[in-house]
């Protein structure tokens, strides 16, 4: 049985993320969406626990997908799953360079770990969590960017954060 690991910070999960997860769920026996702690990303919109809950709501439609979190290096985390494969989404050529480098590092740390790249569907190539958060700050309609199950959460959390930032 092959387990696909779909890692990310998912702050918040987007339709682009969901597209990659859905496609991985169609290819692999089991998929673990692992919400990673990214030391380079400061001040997340959602806490780790909140992100996991949002992801669970969105992926509950897929019976072979579960949600986890980790603060370990991804190559170390993957060791708990025999025969696991990392699934990474690529939006553009610029993603490939950094993701290919990470795949080589992960392979060096965990020689049995393979990485599979799935190119984003054309309609999601421009979506990122950072872009979603920026659009949310300006009140943009997010229905084409985030799953409907969490749309209200993203809007409410953004308003809450903006109010706190402006001392309201």
KEKE-3310 file (N, C-alpha, C; in steps of 0.2 Angstrom, whole numbers, plus 5000, padded with zeros to 4 digits):
npx = (5004:5003:5007:5003:5011:5005:5012:5012:5010:4997:4989:4978:4971:4969:4959:4968:4977:4968:4965:4977:4977:4965:4968:4979:4973:4966:4975:4984:4984:4982:4981:4990:4988:4998:5001:5013:5025:5031:5046:5050:5039:5031:5020:5006:4990:4980:4980:4990:4982:4969:4971:4972:4959:4952:4957:4953:4939:4938:4943:4936:4927:4934:4938:4950:4959:4968:4972:4986:4999:5015:5031:5043:5057:5052:5057:5061:5048:5041:5047:5039:5030:5030:5036:5031:5027:5031:5020:5020:5014:5016:5016:5022:5036:5046:5043:5047:5061:5065:5058:5063:5076:5073:5068:5079:5087:5078:5078:5092:5092:5082:5083:5074:5063:5053:5049:5035:5029:5015:5008:4999:4982:4977:4968:4972:4985:4989:4986:4989:4992:4996:4992:4979:4977:4981:4971:4960:4961:4958:4944:4940:4931:4931:4927:4932:4944:4946:4940:4922:4918:4926:4926:4919:4926:4939:4936:4931:4942:4951:4946:4945:4959:4963:4956:4962:4975:4973:4969:4956)
npy = (4994:5011:5026:5042:5058:5074:5088:5104:5122:5127:5139:5149:5133:5131:5131:5127:5119:5109:5104:5097:5088:5080:5074:5067:5058:5051:5043:5037:5024:5029:5045:5057:5072:5083:5095:5107:5114:5129:5137:5148:5155:5168:5174:5167:5166:5157:5147:5132:5121:5126:5127:5113:5109:5116:5110:5096:5098:5101:5090:5079:5073:5064:5047:5041:5050:5058:5069:5076:5083:5091:5095:5091:5088:5085:5074:5066:5064:5057:5044:5036:5030:5016:5014:5027:5041:5058:5070:5084:5100:5109:5125:5134:5136:5142:5136:5123:5123:5126:5116:5104:5105:5103:5090:5082:5085:5079:5066:5062:5063:5053:5039:5030:5038:5044:5058:5065:5075:5085:5094:5110:5112:5122:5132:5135:5140:5152:5154:5156:5153:5165:5175:5173:5177:5191:5196:5194:5203:5215:5213:5205:5195:5178:5166:5159:5155:5149:5134:5131:5126:5133:5146:5156:5156:5160:5173:5179:5177:5185:5197:5198:5198:5210:5220:5218:5222:5236:5241:5240)
npz = (5000:4995:5003:5001:5004:5007:5010:5018:5023:5023:5025:5022:5018:5000:4985:4975:4983:4986:4974:4971:4981:4979:4967:4971:4979:4971:4964:4974:4987:5000:5008:5016:5023:5028:5039:5041:5051:5047:5048:5042:5039:5046:5059:5056:5049:5054:5068:5071:5075:5071:5057:5054:5058:5048:5036:5038:5037:5024:5017:5021:5012:5005:5007:5008:5014:5026:5040:5047:5058:5059:5066:5063:5052:5035:5028:5039:5045:5036:5037:5045:5038:5028:5012:5007:4998:4993:4988:4978:4973:4958:4953:4944:4933:4942:4954:4952:4953:4967:4973:4967:4972:4986:4985:4982:4993:5003:4999:5001:5015:5018:5010:5004:5001:4989:4978:4970:4957:4954:4942:4944:4940:4927:4930:4943:4944:4949:4962:4979:4996:5002:4993:4994:5007:5006:4997:5004:5015:5008:5006:4995:4984:4988:4983:4972:4976:4988:4997:4999:5011:5020:5018:5025:5037:5034:5030:5042:5051:5045:5046:5060:5063:5056:5063:5076:5072:5069:5081:5085)
capx = (5000:5007:5004:5006:5011:5005:5014:5011:5008:4990:4987:4973:4970:4966:4957:4974:4979:4963:4965:4982:4975:4960:4971:4983:4968:4964:4981:4987:4979:4981:4985:4991:4989:5002:5001:5019:5027:5036:5050:5051:5033:5029:5013:5001:4983:4977:4985:4991:4976:4964:4972:4971:4952:4949:4959:4948:4932:4938:4945:4931:4924:4939:4938:4957:4963:4968:4976:4991:5003:5022:5036:5049:5059:5048:5060:5060:5041:5039:5050:5034:5026:5033:5034:5028:5029:5029:5017:5021:5011:5020:5012:5025:5043:5049:5041:5051:5068:5065:5055:5068:5081:5070:5067:5086:5089:5074:5081:5098:5090:5078:5085:5068:5058:5052:5044:5031:5027:5009:5007:4993:4977:4978:4964:4974:4992:4991:4983:4993:4989:4998:4988:4972:4976:4981:4965:4955:4962:4954:4937:4939:4927:4936:4924:4936:4951:4946:4934:4917:4917:4930:4926:4917:4931:4944:4934:4930:4948:4955:4943:4947:4966:4964:4954:4967:4980:4971:4967:4948)
capy = (5000:5017:5032:5049:5063:5080:5093:5111:5125:5127:5145:5143:5128:5134:5127:5124:5113:5104:5100:5092:5082:5076:5070:5062:5053:5046:5039:5033:5021:5033:5051:5060:5079:5085:5103:5107:5120:5132:5142:5154:5159:5171:5176:5164:5169:5152:5143:5125:5117:5129:5125:5106:5108:5118:5105:5091:5099:5101:5084:5074:5070:5059:5042:5038:5055:5060:5075:5076:5089:5089:5100:5088:5089:5081:5067:5062:5063:5052:5038:5032:5027:5012:5015:5033:5046:5065:5073:5091:5103:5114:5130:5137:5134:5144:5131:5117:5124:5125:5109:5099:5105:5100:5083:5080:5085:5074:5059:5061:5061:5047:5037:5027:5043:5047:5064:5065:5082:5086:5101:5112:5113:5129:5138:5136:5141:5159:5154:5154:5155:5172:5179:5173:5182:5198:5198:5194:5210:5220:5211:5202:5189:5173:5160:5156:5154:5144:5129:5134:5124:5137:5153:5161:5156:5164:5180:5181:5177:5190:5203:5198:5200:5217:5224:5218:5226:5243:5242:5240)
capz = (5000:4995:5006:4998:5009:5004:5015:5017:5029:5022:5029:5023:5012:4994:4979:4972:4987:4986:4968:4971:4986:4976:4962:4974:4982:4965:4962:4979:4991:5006:5007:5023:5022:5034:5040:5043:5054:5043:5052:5038:5039:5053:5060:5052:5050:5058:5072:5068:5077:5067:5050:5054:5058:5042:5031:5040:5035:5017:5014:5023:5006:5002:5012:5009:5015:5033:5041:5053:5058:5061:5067:5061:5045:5031:5027:5045:5046:5031:5039:5049:5033:5024:5005:5006:4992:4994:4982:4978:4968:4955:4950:4939:4933:4948:4960:4951:4955:4974:4975:4965:4977:4992:4984:4982:5001:5006:4996:5004:5022:5018:5003:5001:5000:4982:4977:4964:4956:4950:4940:4945:4935:4924:4933:4950:4944:4952:4969:4984:5003:5003:4989:4997:5013:5004:4994:5010:5018:5004:5005:4988:4984:4988:4981:4967:4978:4994:4997:5002:5018:5025:5016:5031:5042:5031:5030:5049:5054:5042:5049:5067:5063:5054:5069:5081:5070:5070:5088:5086)
cpx = (5004:5004:5008:5005:5011:5006:5013:5010:5000:4987:4984:4974:4967:4963:4963:4977:4974:4963:4971:4980:4970:4964:4976:4979:4966:4969:4984:4982:4977:4984:4984:4992:4992:5003:5008:5020:5032:5040:5051:5045:5031:5022:5008:4994:4979:4982:4985:4985:4970:4965:4971:4963:4949:4951:4954:4941:4932:4939:4940:4928:4928:4940:4945:4962:4962:4972:4980:4995:5010:5026:5043:5051:5055:5051:5060:5053:5039:5042:5045:5030:5030:5031:5030:5031:5027:5026:5017:5018:5015:5015:5015:5032:5047:5048:5046:5058:5069:5063:5060:5074:5079:5070:5074:5088:5085:5077:5088:5097:5086:5078:5079:5063:5058:5048:5041:5028:5020:5009:5000:4989:4978:4975:4967:4981:4994:4988:4988:4990:4990:4994:4981:4972:4977:4974:4959:4955:4958:4947:4936:4935:4931:4933:4928:4943:4951:4940:4928:4916:4921:4930:4924:4922:4937:4942:4934:4937:4952:4952:4945:4955:4967:4961:4959:4973:4979:4969:4960:4946)
cpy = (5006:5023:5038:5054:5070:5085:5100:5115:5127:5133:5150:5139:5132:5129:5123:5118:5108:5100:5095:5086:5078:5072:5065:5056:5048:5042:5035:5030:5025:5039:5054:5068:5081:5092:5104:5114:5123:5138:5148:5158:5162:5173:5173:5167:5164:5149:5136:5121:5120:5127:5117:5105:5110:5113:5099:5092:5099:5094:5078:5070:5064:5053:5040:5044:5057:5066:5074:5083:5087:5095:5097:5090:5084:5074:5063:5060:5057:5045:5033:5028:5023:5013:5022:5037:5053:5067:5081:5094:5108:5119:5133:5134:5136:5140:5125:5118:5123:5118:5103:5099:5101:5092:5079:5079:5079:5067:5057:5059:5055:5044:5033:5031:5045:5053:5064:5072:5082:5093:5104:5113:5120:5134:5139:5138:5147:5159:5152:5156:5163:5177:5179:5178:5189:5200:5198:5200:5215:5218:5208:5196:5183:5166:5156:5154:5149:5140:5133:5132:5129:5144:5158:5161:5160:5172:5183:5182:5183:5197:5204:5201:5207:5221:5224:5223:5234:5245:5243:5235)
cpz = (5000:4998:5003:5004:5006:5010:5013:5023:5029:5026:5025:5017:5006:4990:4976:4976:4986:4980:4968:4976:4983:4971:4965:4977:4977:4963:4967:4983:4997:5005:5014:5021:5028:5034:5044:5046:5050:5046:5048:5038:5046:5053:5056:5054:5055:5062:5069:5069:5072:5059:5049:5054:5051:5036:5032:5037:5027:5014:5017:5018:5003:5007:5013:5011:5023:5034:5047:5053:5060:5061:5065:5054:5041:5030:5033:5046:5042:5033:5042:5044:5028:5016:5003:5000:4994:4987:4983:4972:4965:4951:4943:4939:4939:4954:4959:4954:4963:4976:4973:4970:4984:4991:4984:4990:5004:5005:5000:5012:5023:5011:5000:4999:4993:4982:4970:4963:4952:4948:4941:4939:4933:4928:4941:4950:4948:4959:4973:4991:5004:4999:4991:5003:5011:5001:5000:5014:5015:5003:4998:4989:4983:4986:4976:4969:4984:4994:5001:5009:5023:5023:5022:5036:5040:5032:5037:5052:5051:5045:5056:5067:5061:5060:5074:5079:5070:5076:5089:5091)
residu = (UNK:UNK:UNK:UNK:UNK:UNK:UNK:UNK:UNK:UNK:UNK:UNK:UNK:UNK:UNK:UNK:UNK:UNK:UNK:UNK:UNK:UNK:UNK:UNK:UNK:UNK:UNK:UNK:UNK:UNK:UNK:UNK:UNK:UNK:UNK:UNK:UNK:UNK:UNK:UNK:UNK:UNK:UNK:UNK:UNK:UNK:UNK:UNK:UNK:UNK:UNK:UNK:UNK:UNK:UNK:UNK:UNK:UNK:UNK:UNK:UNK:UNK:UNK:UNK:UNK:UNK:UNK:UNK:UNK:UNK:UNK:UNK:UNK:UNK:UNK:UNK:UNK:UNK:UNK:UNK:UNK:UNK:UNK:UNK:UNK:UNK:UNK:UNK:UNK:UNK:UNK:UNK:UNK:UNK:UNK:UNK:UNK:UNK:UNK:UNK:UNK:UNK:UNK:UNK:UNK:UNK:UNK:UNK:UNK:UNK:UNK:UNK:UNK:UNK:UNK:UNK:UNK:UNK:UNK:UNK:UNK:UNK:UNK:UNK:UNK:UNK:UNK:UNK:UNK:UNK:UNK:UNK:UNK:UNK:UNK:UNK:UNK:UNK:UNK:UNK:UNK:UNK:UNK:UNK:UNK:UNK:UNK:UNK:UNK:UNK:UNK:UNK:UNK:UNK:UNK:UNK:UNK:UNK:UNK:UNK:UNK:UNK:UNK:UNK:UNK:UNK:UNK:UNK)
# end
